[in-house]
Amino acid sequence: MIAGTALSPEDIVREVRHLPSAPKVLPRLKQLLSDGNSAMHEIVALVRLDPGIAARVLQLANSAYFSKGTRCFTVDEAVNRVGYEQVYELVAYAVASQVLVRPLTVYSIEADDLWRMSVSCALAAEALAERTNQDRDVAYTTGLLHCVGMVAIDEWALRQARPVVLKNNGFPREAIESERAELGFTQAETGCTLLKHWGFPPSISEPVRWQYTPRATASQARMATLLFAAKWVRSAVCTPEGGTPPALPEANQLSALGIGPSVLSALAVEITARLAHLNTLLDAPAGDVVDRSRFPGQNWDI
């Protein structure tokens, strides 16, 4: 542990509470989208609260997939263009771009790798929620923000000019040993604390807290197990070409979900294809036509 300090996750969060504010939008947005009586103008007003997230929504609304060759220039147009059903996921991607696209020096993770980790975990969590009858939006957000504790720890170390180097040993334990030795706690604990500070409910913050030991939480065991499983899929999808994916979880580690390890193997293939599709959407100039023949069998209703 760092000499002369007695740190806690609360100390980290207190010093980095001014991380980009976009995640604060998600809990309220979830409430609006869960209420069939919510008006589109309420959603638009929420998106417009954060300049960065509004800009990202506009950028995505003008991508080839959504624009159909016609540009829009207001948040109102952008939100209406993508439609009520897809607004939540669109804003969630914007959150990822605001908060999760940055290099993490203390973890030796590049910005693109962090984004890929976060979004692949979110997509895997959403797909697993569909298969296990859990809330898709909660699962997606939990997966998206599962490593936000790393962002907070990295930001804290940067501001403090601390020479911290945390070694990641890969799924399932990742940097736990290094984090506990250097800080006294894990990024999961820090992430949970930060999400609570941002106003996220226990249904999201607690699974993040227990992502390494999902059976240790009584109230959120299923979602925590789902996150654990989604992280395996994330790790398999993000394995460098020529590398060896992590060993599949044991069947008893997935018992809370009622699925077997083979489901995760198949899902890794699906998420790899969806990420390829998503990257095509984000990289293509507005007005271009996405060549859907490049992705045979791909579900285009993401």
JONORKA-V148234 format. One record per helix or strand. SS is the DSSP state (a for helix, b for strand). FROM is the first residue (numbers start at 1). TO is the last residue. Records with the same first field share a line. If there is no record, write none. Layout:
SS=FROM-TO  FROM-TO
//
This chain:
a=9-15  23-34  40-47  51-61  64-67  75-82  84-99  105-107  111-132  136-144  148-160  176-182  187-197  202-209  214-216  221-237  251-257  261-283  292-294
b=104-104  109-109
//
